[in-house]
Amino acid sequence: MPYRLVIEFENIQELKNKLRKLLQELEHLKPEQDSASVAKVRVICDETVRKLGQLLVKLGRDRGLELEVYEIDSATDETYRIDDVTYIPAKDDLDILKHTKNLDAILVTGDKRLAMTAKTYGLKVVYIPPSNVHSKEDYALRVIEEVIKQVKQQTV
């Protein structure tokens, strides 16, 4: 939705003063306060891309995305939350696919077979083989780029 700004002024100096005041007020606002500009996206990371959650949340915020991050944990039967990441149990790939569909999330995986299966079922997927990246941070940056692409495609 476009914004419209109307400023009434009698001379250039008055316009400068009003603009300066407006800019000062806008600088004090946090990006999160403009909820219309923040896209909310759910992401599920399977166990091939462990421990990305917090980094994805931070990188997402830096780019105007509010990520709701889930990580698969096959070692538990309970859902639990640590900081901004929710850990959900899954015993096999079928459980991961069910969670992805139920949450309407984007599946982040390094497992080619799982990625292809998810795409076959019409699920949104970010597939990046872990061997193609240099670090966890590099992987997270690539994931965020792909998530942003998918969000833009979705809104078009």
ABEGO torsion letter per residue (X at the ends): XBBBBBBBBABAAAAAAAAAAAAAAAAABBAAABAAABBBBBBBBBAABBGAAAAAAAAAAAAGBBBBBBBBBAABABBBBBEABBBBBBABAAAAAAAAAAAGBBBBBABAAAAAAAAAAGBBBBBBBAAABABAAAAAAAAAAAAAAAAAAAAX
